[in-house]
């Protein structure tokens, strides 16, 4: 009799412990770097511009084609969660030479919720780029925690 009572109590404890409200993840867990394109008018003035892109691809092995032939004012690109840097080749539509941009950053994993799991946030350290068509670049927001903010501006 005691054994049966003890078994029922243990089963009830196990069931109540496992019955936590783990909801389906409704929050965005996709953290991407947003790059805006700008036309440099002079040393102090610039304006948003649309850039016609032939393609954007990663420098990782194997290269991944991210964007193929379209016009954008900004693009959102995934950063490598397993390394402290990511590189991209940006090929404007009407030119022969592509530009390369390298982004160096620190990674930090955060628990969003039991339903969503972990997400990786990034803090941009430095950027390096070629100047075939890019005039200059600047980091406007070092914290990459969502896709709704612009992080880097490229001036053409």
N, C-alpha and C positions, 0 to 999 in steps of 0.2 A: 504494500500500500504506500509506504513512504517513497519507494523507488518510483512508482507511478506519479505521485504528486511532485516529486523532485524533477522528473522528466518533463512534466507539463509546465512547471515554473521556468525551467531552462528554455524550453521551446518558445514560450511567450516572451521571454527576455530577448532571445535571438530575433524573433519576428519584429518586436518593437524597435530593436536597434537598427534593423535593416530597412525599416519603413520610414526613412527620412524623405523629405520632399526634395528629391533631385529632379529638377525641372529640365525640360529640353532647352538647350541653349538658344536664346533669342537675341543675344548680343553679337555684334560683329567681332570676329576673332581674326580677321584678315588685316594685318598691319602692313601698309605699303608706303613707300617713299613717293611723295608727289613732287614733280618737277614742273615748274611753270616756264613758258617761253615768252621772252620779251624782246622788243626791238629797241635798241639803244639809239636815242635821238642825238644826244650829246653827253658830256661827262656827268651831267646832273639829272637829265630827263630820260625817261623811258616809258614805253607803253606796252600793254598786253598785245600779243600778236598770236596769230595762228601759224603753226608751222606744219607744212606738208611733209610728212615723213614717208620715206620709202620703206624703212624698217627700223626696229629697235630689237637688239638681241643681247643676251648675256655674254660675258666673257668666260663663264664657267665651261668646263668640259663635261659633257658635250654642250655646245652652244644651244640656247633655247630662243626661238623666234617669239618675241613678245607682242610686237605690233607689225602689221604688214599693210602698208599703203593706206594712209588716211590723214586727215587734217585735225590738229589738236591745238588747244591753248595750253593744256597741261596734260601730263601723263602720270599714272600711278604704277610704280614698278616694285616687284617683290625684292626684298633684301635677303641675302643668304643667312639662314638661321644657324648654320653650322660653322661660320667663319666670321672674322671681324672686318671683312671688306667685301664689297660687291663691285663688279664692273659691268658697264654697258656700252655697246656700240650704237651710236645714234647716226643714222644716215638720212639727211634731208633729201627730199625727192629730186631736186633738180641739179644735184652736184655729184661729182665723182668721188671725192674723198669723204670718208665718214669721220666723225669725232668719237673719241673714247672718253668716258667719264668714270673715274674710280672714286668710290666712297668708302672711307674708313670710319668705323663706328664701334661703340661698346654695346654689348647685348645684355639684356636683363629679362629673365623669365618671371612672370607674375601669374598667380592663380586668379583667374577671373571669377570662377564659381565652380562648384562640383559638376554642374551640367556642361559648362563650357570648357573646363580644363585650363591648361596653361596657355598663355600667349607670350610671344617674345616682343619686347619693346626695344627700341634702338635709340642711342644718343650719338649723333653725328660728331665725329672728331675733326676730320679734314676731308677735303675733296681735291682731286687732281684731274685735269682735263687737257685734251689737245685743243689747239686753236686753229684748226683748218677753217671752221665756220663759226665756232663759238668765239665771241669777242671777250666775254668774261663770265664768271659765275659767282654766286654768293649763297651762303647758307642763311636762310631767314628764320628757320625754326630748327634747332638742333634735336628736339625731342620728337621722335617718330613713334607716335602712339595711336594715330588714327589716319584715315585717308582723306579727311575733310579739311586738312590744313596743308598749305604749301610749305615745303621744306627747303627746296633749292630753286633758285632762279637762274636760268641760262639766258644770257643776252647775246643776240645775233646781230 
